[in-house]
Amino acid sequence: MINKMNSLVTGGAGFIGLFLCERLHSLGHSVSILDNLDPQAHPSGRLCYIPPETEFQLNHIRAVMFGRVRFRMPPSSCIARRL
C-alpha cells in the first residue's frame, strides 16, 4: 500500500514533468506543478496541457525557497527535475 502524498513537481509543465504528474495522479497522489515556462522549453509562453486536478503555479523555484509561493495543499514531497 502506498501512502498518499502531496507532491510538488518542478518543471511539471514540460514533456517529462507532465508524464510524471499523470503517473502520480494515477497512483492517487495530489500534485502541484511549479514551472516558470522558460522560453527555451515553452516558446509560446503558454501551457499546452495541465491535468484539471493539478494545481499550477507560474513561478521560479527560488520563490518557493524564499517562501513567496503558497500552495493549496503543502507538498509532503518535492520532485525536482532540474534547477
C-alpha positions, 0 to 999 in steps of 0.5 A: 500500500502506498501512502498518499502524498502531496507532491510538488513537481518542478518543471511539471509543465514540460514533456517529462514533468507532465508524464510524471504528474499523470503517473502520480495522479494515477497512483492517487497522489495530489500534485502541484506543478511549479514551472516558470515556462522558460522560453527555451522549453515553452516558446509560446509562453503558454501551457499546452496541457495541465491535468484539471486536478493539478494545481499550477503555479507560474513561478521560479523555484527560488520563490518557493525557497524564499517562501513567496509561493503558497500552495493549496495543499503543502507538498509532503514531497518535492520532485525536482527535475532540474534547477 
